[in-house]
Amino acid sequence: MSTPSTELDLKPSAGRYEGGSQNMAGFLALGTSLRMLQDAGIDQIARAIIDLTDMACDQLLELGAQIHTHRQLGAGGHDPRSGIITFEIPGQNAQLIQRHCRQENVVVSCRGGHLRISPHAYNNVEDVERLMAALNSYRE
């Protein structure tokens, strides 16, 4: 009878961290998430996101922010708007604003010296109001 090997032979690459089975819980959650999006209606979700980002842009402009994301309808009715808004508040440090917003439980990203928000189907008017309150309460 031979002695079983007790030697652990790991791959020399990141493959050593691969699990032994597929992420079944993740597959089920993805399916449920996709059904929820389909039930809510993709067009309705897209419209709600555009409405929310339009509202955010209007309020950001009132605050004196400069919007760097294209928001104008194109020729032939082409709509380039998306759920991503990149902006800056002139004369203000974007990273310090981001830090302040996080302290106010408002998440914004800092990309290339600009601030970025990306509302989605789970966001609402109150979230935009919280963003604006956080930005209005920021003092450098």
N, C-alpha and C positions, 0 to 999 in steps of 0.2 A: 504494500500500500504506500502510495507516495504522499508526501506532505504538501498540503495546498500552499500556493504562493501567497505571501502576505505583503508583497511589494506593491506599492501604489505607483502606477505609471501614468502620470498626467500628460496631456498634450502640451506642447511648448507654446501654443497660441491661446487666444481667448476661447477657443473651442472647449477648453477644460471646464468652462463654466456652464456649458449647455446642459439643460436638464434632460431627464430620461423620458419625458412624455410631453405631448402637446398641451397647450394652455386651453383646456376645454372650458373652464369657467370664463376665460376671456372670449372664446368663440361664442358662447351663449350670451354673454353680455353685449357683444357686438351685434348679434342678431336682434336682440331686444331693442337696443339703441336705434338700429336702422328702422325697425318697425315703428318705433315711437316717432321718428322723423317723418316717415312716410304717412303715418296717421295724422300728424299735425299738418302735413302738406308742405312740400318743398317750396312751392311758389309763395305760400303764406309766410313761411319762415324767412325767405329771402326778402320779401316786402317789409316784414317787421324789422329785420336787421338794417335795411336801408333807411327806414323811417327813424330808427333809433340813432343811426350815425348822422343823419341829416340834422336831427335835433341837437346832438352833441356838437356838430360843427357850428350850428347857429349860436349856441351858447358859448362855445370857445371863441368865436369871432367877437361876441359881445364883451368877453373878458380881455380882448386885445391879442389873442393868440393868432399866429400865422399858421394856416393849414397848408401842409405840403402834399396832401393827397389830392389827386384830380377828382373833382366833384361835379363837373359840368357835363351835361348830356352831349354826346357827339352827333355827328352828321347821321342822318337817316334813323334817328332815334336810338342809336347805340348808347348804352348806359354803362360807362366805365366804373361807376361807383361800386365800392365793396364794403365789407364790414371792418375794414382796417383804416384807421385814421392816424396819420402822422402829423404832429404839430409841434410848435415851439412857442414859448412865451418869451418875446424879445427881451434881452438883457438878463434873463434868468438862467440859472444852471439846471439843466435837465436832470442830472443825477441827484441833485439835492431835492428837486421837486418830486422825483420818483420816491426817494426815501421818505419824504414827508407824507406822500400819498399812502405808502405802505403802513406808516404809523396810524393813518386814518382808516385803515382796512380797505383801501382802494388800490387795486393792482393796475399799474401802468408799466409799460416797458420803456427802456431807454435804448434807442437804436441810432447810432451815428450822430449823437448829440441832440437828437429830437426825441420827443415823447410819442408813445404809440398806444392806442387803445384798439381793441378788437372785440366789440360786443358780438354776442351770438344769441341764439334762440332762448337761452336761459336768462338773459339780461332783460331789464325793463327800465322804465322811465325813472324809477327810484334810484337805480344804479347810476344813471347819468347825473341825477341831482346830487348824489353822494360824491361823484367825481368833481362836479363843479364846486361843491362846498369845500372839498379838500383843496382844490386849486385856489379858491378864493381865500382860504385861511392860511395859505403859504406866504411866509415873509422871509426873504433872504437876508 
